[in-house]
Amino acid sequence: MNNKVGVFVISPGIEEPEGHGLSANHQNHQEAVDLSVGRGKSNKETMKRQEELNSHSVYQNFIEKEAGNPAKQVDFSVEKKPEREKWGRKADFLLSIIGFAVDLANVWRFPYLCYKNGGGAFLIPYALMQVLGAVPLLYMELLLGQYHQQGAISLWKIVPVFKGIGWTIVTISYLVSFYYNTIIAWSLYYFFSSFTAHLPWTSCNNKWNTCHCWTGETNATNSTTAFKEGCFNISNPDINRTAMVHPTKEYFERGMLKVHSSSGIGDLGIPAWDVTLCLLLAYIIIYFSIFKSVKTSGKVVYVTAVMPYVILLILLIRGLLLDGATEGLLYFIRPNLKRLHDPNVWVDAASQVFYSVGAGFGVHLAMASYNKFHNNCFFDCIVTAVVNGFTSLFSGCTVFVFLGYMSVTMGKSMETVASDGPSLVFEVYPQAIATLPGSTFWSLLFFFMLIMLGMDSSMGGLEAVATGVIDEFGDHLKKYKWHRELFMLVTVAGSFLAALPTVTQGGFFVFSLLDEFAAGTALLLVVFFEAIAIGWFYGLEAFVQDAKLMLGFSPGIYWRICWKFISPIFIMAIVIASGVTYSSLEVTLAQRTVVYPQWGNILGWMFVVGAFLWVPGYATYAVFIKFRHISSWKQRLAVVISPEHEHESIISGLEPSRYQLHHWLSLGYKATAETHLVPTSKDAEVKEQMMATVTDEDAV
């Protein structure tokens, strides 16, 4: 038997699903033809046989014909294409996407927004936004990644003009790593600082403390134990509480960040050596967790994804035994329905659920691309959404029992003890934990949980970058034996160097700038165009057909309406509302509020514009440079908005479906295994010719 599988004639309009191949015998050739035209088998039989054909992996460049020729003979080589690596177990994938979706934002931002926006009333817009916006987009990304088996860049061969979306996604994920890993470094710093009998943030007699430091002990007015030594004036025992600062806040700002030595973002100073070492350790852990393959990270998530729930449960049980726990829980769940009239409540709910689920970062695309083709990603989507919502509520309960305890012991109202962002995690939590018996143990437990939460999301973000770039340039990179290990080393090292400004004396201002702009408007815009590209340009007929081939059933009408109408409208509403309510960035510290200069805000918007420029930039490149060899503007425009496997057919003269009104109005009701091109009599004739000219055994 020679090294050729066979020779037969193919049609310019016949489509073979991505990742599927033809077998090495005549029967499988004929079955591949039958499958391509949707003939002779039920959906279940077709799906089963298609999976068998896929195992041979000899399908390469299925449509190879010259422009204008109705058909051409194609040689199929037996040389196999390397199979894409897969997850070791389904649980590896599921825990990975859950670990990415459930991150530090669930621990600090959701509880704060719930407190800020009417308690239990906030759950109403939160639930609506999750059902109508974030979850449909999550489902869409899982389907895209799993079907095309490609990262965030390469899969856009389905709509070449939108390939810039993939580059923007990779850029945003990389930008986020510059500051997100800094939070892990802070957690490591606190974790190591907890190995002591007396936690360093519990007293005012440290070198970083000021005369404004006060532990909050109301019965210590005539004692120096509650204040920094030498600062308390015995002749003036009346203390102005509003001017005093708790030692946990001074430890965070002055002891670790050293932000008191900087006047703003224009005065960064030098990196703090101790925090820099923690940052380096964080990157080393991340590298050795993901450098090899998804099978490596898939084992790590068994610890990083599960451990936070164990620790949260322990902390919740301990917190429920404290005074004030009931008051804290009631404050968390008690609804203030009047707040629903404020549009900012709805914007906060939308932004929180969107960022929490994680659509748009390319992580779900990358991780789903390593799934088996017929994996039920619909189940994965629902489980991830439910677990993500449950974790937000669970962590909210844990936070507010401690806030209730602090409110009672410190004699403050709930409004004055709840904070946002890092201040909640690195000031309020340590303050609460320090008052517990065995505080060292609880502190180690809590900050270990933060490290686990951060590691999950950080590994997912860098995996999205690696998968996107390696898939796009695989032909060049895969020539080298250690291509992934070396690429991950360069990627992680580059991110570490870019993160160094965040651990300088003025690093908190850099951190806040990146947190505000790196994954803000640009991310919303890119997901908006992602929904438009799939729901309108690629088309629901094709997308639903892809999903049906994988899952064995078509996505319901609810999902299709969300993809085509509701989700894009929802995202654009957030973008507009965010733009209307935008104000100059500022950071509030213990003794001052720092307003960013105009150039600082311009720098932030440059991150937004720079990341998003890939979308119009690549679209311009595709239309005027990449496909400039197509002289007809009608054909060229059709090519840039059509999948690559249809390009030659369009050039041959077949009318593309994207020039038909039905394509734009379709909700995917008629999705079949047929080609996406409008059938013509010529195409039907060529199909018959193809099926009639498959060679006999002597051609094998």
Stockholm file with secondary structure:
# STOCKHOLM 1.0

chainA/1-700         MNNKVGVFVISPGIEEPEGHGLSANHQNHQEAVDLSVGRGKSNKETMKRQEELNSHSVYQNFIEKEAGNPAKQVDFSVEKKPEREKWGRKADFLLSIIGFAVDLANVWRFPYLCYKNGGGAFLIPYALMQVLGAVPLLYMELLLGQYHQQGAISLWKIVPVFKGIGWTIVTISYLVSFYYNTIIAWSLYYFFSSFTAHLPWTSCNNKWNTCHCWTGETNATNSTTAFKEGCFNISNPDINRTAMVHPTKEYFERGMLKVHSSSGIGDLGIPAWDVTLCLLLAYIIIYFSIFKSVKTSGKVVYVTAVMPYVILLILLIRGLLLDGATEGLLYFIRPNLKRLHDPNVWVDAASQVFYSVGAGFGVHLAMASYNKFHNNCFFDCIVTAVVNGFTSLFSGCTVFVFLGYMSVTMGKSMETVASDGPSLVFEVYPQAIATLPGSTFWSLLFFFMLIMLGMDSSMGGLEAVATGVIDEFGDHLKKYKWHRELFMLVTVAGSFLAALPTVTQGGFFVFSLLDEFAAGTALLLVVFFEAIAIGWFYGLEAFVQDAKLMLGFSPGIYWRICWKFISPIFIMAIVIASGVTYSSLEVTLAQRTVVYPQWGNILGWMFVVGAFLWVPGYATYAVFIKFRHISSWKQRLAVVISPEHEHESIISGLEPSRYQLHHWLSLGYKATAETHLVPTSKDAEVKEQMMATVTDEDAV
#=GR chainA/1-700 SS CCSEEEEEEECTTCCCCTTCCCCSSHHHHHHHHHHHTTCSSCHHHHHHHHHHHHTTCCCCCSCCCCTTCSCEEEEEECCCCCCCCCCSSHHHHHHHHHHHHSSHHHHHHHHHHHHHTTBGGGHHHHHHHIIIIIHHHHHHHHHHHHHHTCCTTGGGGGSGGGTHHHHHHHHHHHHHHHHHHHHHHHHHHHHHHTSSSSCTTSCSCSTTCCTTBBCCCTTCTTCSTTBCTTTCCTTCCCCCGGGCBCHHHHIIIIIIICGGGCCSTTCCCCBCHHHHHHHHHHHHHHHHHHSSCHHHHHHHHHHHTTHHHHHHHHHHHHHHTSTTHHHHHHHHHCBCGGGGGCHHHHHHHHHHHHHHHTTTSSHHHHHHTTSCTTCCHHHHHHHHHHHHHHHHHHHHHHHHHHHHHHHHHHTCCHHHHCCCHHHIIIIIHHHHHTTSTTHHHHHHHHHHHHHHHHHHHHHHHHHHHHHHHHHHTHHHHTTSTTHHHHHHHHHHHHHHHHHGGGGBTTHHHHHHHHHHHTTSHHHHHHHHHHHHIIIIIIIHHHHHHHHHHHHSSCCCHHHHHIIIIIHHHHHHHHHHHHHHTCCCCEEECSSCEEECCHHHHHHHHHHHHHHHTHHHHHHHHIIIIITTTCCCHHHHHHHHTSCGGGHHHHHHTCCCGGGSHHHHHCCSTTCCSSCSSCCCHHHHHHHHHHHHCCCCGGGC
#=GC SS_cons         CCSEEEEEEECTTCCCCTTCCCCSSHHHHHHHHHHHTTCSSCHHHHHHHHHHHHTTCCCCCSCCCCTTCSCEEEEEECCCCCCCCCCSSHHHHHHHHHHHHSSHHHHHHHHHHHHHTTBGGGHHHHHHHIIIIIHHHHHHHHHHHHHHTCCTTGGGGGSGGGTHHHHHHHHHHHHHHHHHHHHHHHHHHHHHHTSSSSCTTSCSCSTTCCTTBBCCCTTCTTCSTTBCTTTCCTTCCCCCGGGCBCHHHHIIIIIIICGGGCCSTTCCCCBCHHHHHHHHHHHHHHHHHHSSCHHHHHHHHHHHTTHHHHHHHHHHHHHHTSTTHHHHHHHHHCBCGGGGGCHHHHHHHHHHHHHHHTTTSSHHHHHHTTSCTTCCHHHHHHHHHHHHHHHHHHHHHHHHHHHHHHHHHHTCCHHHHCCCHHHIIIIIHHHHHTTSTTHHHHHHHHHHHHHHHHHHHHHHHHHHHHHHHHHHTHHHHTTSTTHHHHHHHHHHHHHHHHHGGGGBTTHHHHHHHHHHHTTSHHHHHHHHHHHHIIIIIIIHHHHHHHHHHHHSSCCCHHHHHIIIIIHHHHHHHHHHHHHHTCCCCEEECSSCEEECCHHHHHHHHHHHHHHHTHHHHHHHHIIIIITTTCCCHHHHHHHHTSCGGGHHHHHHTCCCGGGSHHHHHCCSTTCCSSCSSCCCHHHHHHHHHHHHCCCCGGGC
//
